[in-house]
Amino acid sequence: MAEYVANEFSDKNLTLLDEIAKFESVPIHYDNYEDAFDGMLLYDTDNKDFHIHINIDNGNNQNSKRGRFTLAHELGHFFLDEHRLGLKYGLLEPHASFHNINHKTLIELEADYFASCLLMPKDKFKNFSAEYKRITGNRKFSIDTILGLSESFQASVLSTLIRFGEVGTHEVFAVVSKDNIAQWFVKSVDFPNWKFKFKIGDIIPQTSVAGEYYTMENRKFTSIESLSADDWFNPPADDNRANRQMYEQCYYSDSYGYVISLIWFD
């Protein structure tokens, strides 16, 4: 459903979220709500219509990447029948939506997935992944591939990374860390299913590029670095895939204080 809507309302790779809301007669209100939420879909029982509220205090500015994901998430609540009808008939309580890569509730996971598909339709996303190699002179895979997709689809780096893990054109593994602690990870289905040398909520491996950044001075590497599979994983002794050259490249978000470690093979 999300990809059908995106293809109806798009300008090349850009999904026209405001046009979607306008077509569905759902007003969008950008306002200051302090820390109350990032976005919220409300049903007005008096006027019998829906409204989307976006909190600019949390950085959800109109047409910003964060703001676009928040709006796409709220549109997910509107388009998914169970969510919309639940709010309309009082079966669901209006709830505050927050940016969170570790959502646990099904309703938020569904809206996040809808938002991802709405902003980054599968076919366009895969086609641009291949096209990016051509327009950059057949450049090898790197974090620039993710950043290029993020810019083209105007989606956040994290949401782009998640989508790439689902439908991308290269096997990848990525770890998001903050203050030397692993917060979350994503892997493509074709990446080896090896045991990690870390746990979510624990310190990341100190021999990794990100680990050196946290523990050593002046070790903020942004270039592609070679490493061994056993820097991050415990591959089985008989798995020859571990003999391939592995790379790690880090992306540092100064505004949010996290580090993305992107890991891949030749």
C-alpha positions as CSV (number, residue, x, y, z in Angstrom):
1,M,0.0,0.0,0.0
2,A,2.8,2.4,0.9
3,E,4.6,1.8,-2.3
4,Y,1.5,2.3,-4.4
5,V,0.8,5.6,-2.7
6,A,4.4,6.7,-3.1
7,N,4.3,6.0,-6.8
8,E,1.1,8.0,-7.2
9,F,2.6,11.0,-5.3
10,S,6.3,11.4,-6.2
11,D,8.8,13.6,-8.0
12,K,11.5,11.2,-9.2
13,N,12.7,9.6,-5.9
14,L,11.0,12.1,-3.6
15,T,7.7,11.1,-2.1
16,L,5.4,14.1,-1.9
17,L,4.1,13.7,1.7
18,D,2.3,17.0,1.9
19,E,0.4,16.2,-1.3
20,I,-0.6,12.9,0.1
21,A,-2.0,14.5,3.2
22,K,-3.8,17.1,1.2
23,F,-5.4,14.6,-1.1
24,E,-6.6,12.7,1.9
25,S,-7.9,15.9,3.5
26,V,-5.7,15.5,6.6
27,P,-4.4,18.8,7.8
28,I,-0.8,18.9,9.1
29,H,0.0,21.1,12.1
30,Y,3.7,22.0,12.7
31,D,3.9,23.5,16.2
32,N,5.9,23.6,19.5
33,Y,5.0,20.8,21.8
34,E,8.2,20.7,23.9
35,D,9.1,17.0,24.6
36,A,5.5,15.7,24.4
37,F,6.0,13.7,21.1
38,D,7.5,13.7,17.7
39,G,4.2,13.2,15.9
40,M,0.6,12.4,16.6
41,L,-2.5,11.5,14.6
42,L,-5.7,12.7,16.2
43,Y,-9.4,12.2,15.3
44,D,-11.6,15.2,15.9
45,T,-15.0,13.8,17.0
46,D,-16.8,17.1,16.5
47,N,-15.7,17.7,12.9
48,K,-15.2,14.0,12.2
49,D,-11.8,14.4,10.6
50,F,-8.2,13.5,11.2
51,H,-5.3,15.8,12.0
52,I,-1.6,15.2,12.1
53,H,0.5,17.2,14.6
54,I,4.3,17.5,14.2
55,N,6.6,18.7,17.0
56,I,9.2,21.1,15.7
57,D,10.7,21.4,19.1
58,N,12.2,17.9,18.6
59,G,13.7,18.9,15.2
60,N,10.8,17.8,13.0
61,N,11.0,20.8,10.7
62,Q,8.9,20.8,7.6
63,N,10.9,19.0,4.8
64,S,13.7,18.0,7.1
65,K,14.7,14.4,6.9
66,R,13.6,13.8,10.5
67,G,10.3,15.7,9.9
68,R,9.6,13.7,6.8
69,F,10.0,10.4,8.6
70,T,7.7,11.6,11.4
71,L,5.1,12.7,8.9
72,A,5.4,9.4,7.0
73,H,5.0,7.5,10.2
74,E,1.8,9.4,11.1
75,L,0.5,8.8,7.5
76,G,1.1,5.1,8.3
77,H,-1.2,5.3,11.2
78,F,-3.8,7.0,8.9
79,F,-3.6,4.5,6.0
80,L,-3.4,1.3,8.1
81,D,-7.1,0.4,8.6
82,E,-6.6,-1.1,12.1
83,H,-4.9,2.1,13.3
84,R,-7.2,4.6,11.7
85,L,-10.5,2.9,12.5
86,G,-9.2,2.2,16.0
87,L,-8.7,5.9,16.6
88,K,-12.0,6.8,14.9
89,Y,-14.1,4.5,17.0
90,G,-12.3,4.8,20.3
91,L,-10.8,1.3,20.1
92,L,-7.3,2.8,20.3
93,E,-6.2,5.7,22.5
94,P,-4.4,8.6,20.8
95,H,-0.7,8.1,21.5
96,A,2.5,10.1,21.2
97,S,4.9,8.8,18.6
98,F,8.6,9.2,19.2
99,H,11.7,8.5,17.0
100,N,13.1,5.2,18.4
101,I,15.1,2.6,16.6
102,N,14.1,0.1,19.3
103,H,10.3,0.3,19.1
104,K,8.7,-2.6,20.8
105,T,4.9,-2.1,20.2
106,L,3.5,-3.6,17.1
107,I,1.5,-0.5,16.2
108,E,4.7,1.6,16.1
109,L,6.7,-1.0,14.3
110,E,4.0,-1.2,11.6
111,A,3.9,2.6,11.2
112,D,7.7,2.7,11.0
113,Y,7.7,0.1,8.3
114,F,5.0,1.9,6.4
115,A,7.0,5.1,6.6
116,S,10.1,3.3,5.3
117,C,8.3,1.9,2.3
118,L,6.5,5.2,1.7
119,L,9.8,7.2,1.6
120,M,11.9,4.6,-0.1
121,P,9.9,2.4,-2.4
122,K,11.6,-0.9,-3.1
123,D,12.1,-0.7,-6.8
124,K,13.2,2.9,-6.9
125,F,15.5,2.3,-3.9
126,K,17.2,-0.8,-5.5
127,N,17.5,1.0,-8.9
128,F,19.1,4.0,-7.4
129,S,21.6,1.8,-5.5
130,A,22.7,0.4,-8.8
131,E,22.6,3.8,-10.6
132,Y,24.7,5.4,-7.8
133,K,27.6,3.1,-8.8
134,R,27.3,4.2,-12.4
135,I,27.1,8.0,-11.8
136,T,30.0,7.9,-9.4
137,G,32.3,6.1,-11.9
138,N,31.5,2.6,-10.6
139,R,32.8,3.5,-7.2
140,K,33.0,0.6,-4.8
141,F,30.5,0.2,-2.0
142,S,31.0,2.5,1.0
143,I,29.0,4.6,3.5
144,D,28.7,7.1,0.6
145,T,26.2,4.7,-1.0
146,I,24.0,5.1,2.1
147,L,24.5,8.8,2.3
148,G,23.7,9.2,-1.4
149,L,20.4,7.2,-1.0
150,S,19.6,9.3,2.1
151,E,19.9,12.5,0.1
152,S,18.1,11.3,-3.0
153,F,15.1,10.0,-1.0
154,Q,15.3,12.7,1.7
155,A,15.3,10.1,4.4
156,S,17.4,10.0,7.6
157,V,20.6,8.1,7.5
158,L,19.4,5.6,10.1
159,S,16.1,4.9,8.2
160,T,18.0,4.6,5.0
161,L,20.4,2.2,6.6
162,I,17.5,0.0,7.8
163,R,15.9,0.0,4.4
164,F,19.2,-0.9,2.8
165,G,19.5,-3.9,5.1
166,E,16.0,-5.0,3.8
167,V,16.2,-4.4,0.1
168,G,19.7,-3.1,-0.7
169,T,22.2,-4.3,-3.3
170,H,25.1,-5.3,-1.0
171,E,25.5,-7.5,2.0
172,V,26.0,-5.3,5.0
173,F,26.0,-5.4,8.8
174,A,25.8,-2.1,10.8
175,V,26.0,-1.3,14.5
176,V,24.8,1.9,16.1
177,S,26.7,2.9,19.2
178,K,26.7,5.8,21.6
179,D,29.2,6.4,24.4
180,N,31.0,3.2,23.5
181,I,27.8,1.1,24.1
182,A,26.1,-0.9,21.3
183,Q,22.5,0.5,21.0
184,W,21.2,-1.4,18.0
185,F,22.2,-3.3,14.9
186,V,20.9,-4.2,11.4
187,K,22.0,-6.8,8.9
188,S,21.0,-7.8,5.4
189,V,19.6,-11.3,5.0
190,D,22.6,-12.4,2.9
191,F,25.2,-11.4,5.6
192,P,26.6,-14.4,7.4
193,N,24.6,-15.3,10.6
194,W,27.6,-15.3,12.9
195,K,27.7,-14.8,16.6
196,F,28.7,-11.2,17.6
197,K,31.5,-10.2,19.9
198,F,29.1,-7.8,21.7
199,K,25.7,-7.5,23.1
200,I,23.2,-4.7,22.9
201,G,23.7,-2.5,25.9
202,D,27.4,-3.6,26.3
203,I,30.7,-2.1,25.2
204,I,31.5,-2.6,21.5
205,P,34.6,-4.6,20.5
206,Q,37.6,-2.4,21.2
207,T,39.6,-3.6,18.2
208,S,36.9,-2.2,15.8
209,V,37.3,1.2,14.2
210,A,34.4,2.5,16.3
211,G,36.0,1.0,19.4
212,E,39.3,2.8,18.8
213,Y,37.4,6.0,18.4
214,Y,35.9,5.7,21.9
215,T,39.0,4.5,23.7
216,M,41.9,6.3,21.9
217,E,42.6,10.0,21.3
218,N,42.4,11.4,17.8
219,R,41.1,8.2,16.3
220,K,38.0,9.5,14.4
221,F,38.4,7.6,11.2
222,T,36.0,8.4,8.3
223,S,37.9,6.5,5.7
224,I,37.4,2.8,4.8
225,E,39.4,0.6,7.1
226,S,40.4,-3.1,6.6
227,L,39.7,-5.5,9.4
228,S,39.3,-9.2,10.2
229,A,35.9,-10.9,10.7
230,D,36.9,-11.8,14.2
231,D,37.2,-8.1,15.2
232,W,33.4,-8.1,15.4
233,F,32.3,-11.7,15.1
234,N,33.0,-15.3,16.2
235,P,32.8,-17.0,12.8
236,P,32.8,-20.8,12.7
237,A,36.2,-22.3,11.9
238,D,34.9,-24.1,8.9
239,D,33.1,-21.0,7.3
240,N,35.3,-19.9,4.4
241,R,33.3,-16.7,4.1
242,A,35.4,-15.3,7.0
243,N,38.5,-15.4,4.8
244,R,37.1,-12.6,2.6
245,Q,38.4,-9.1,3.1
246,M,36.1,-7.2,5.5
247,Y,35.8,-3.4,5.8
248,E,34.5,-1.0,8.3
249,Q,33.6,2.6,7.8
250,C,32.2,4.9,10.5
251,Y,29.6,7.7,10.3
252,Y,29.6,10.2,13.2
253,S,26.5,12.1,14.0
254,D,27.6,15.1,16.1
255,S,24.0,16.3,16.5
256,Y,22.7,13.1,18.1
257,G,26.0,11.7,19.5
258,Y,25.9,8.3,17.9
259,V,28.3,6.4,15.6
260,I,27.3,4.1,12.8
261,S,29.8,1.3,12.1
262,L,29.1,0.0,8.6
263,I,30.7,-3.4,7.9
264,W,30.8,-5.2,4.6
265,F,32.9,-7.6,2.4
266,D,34.5,-7.1,-1.0
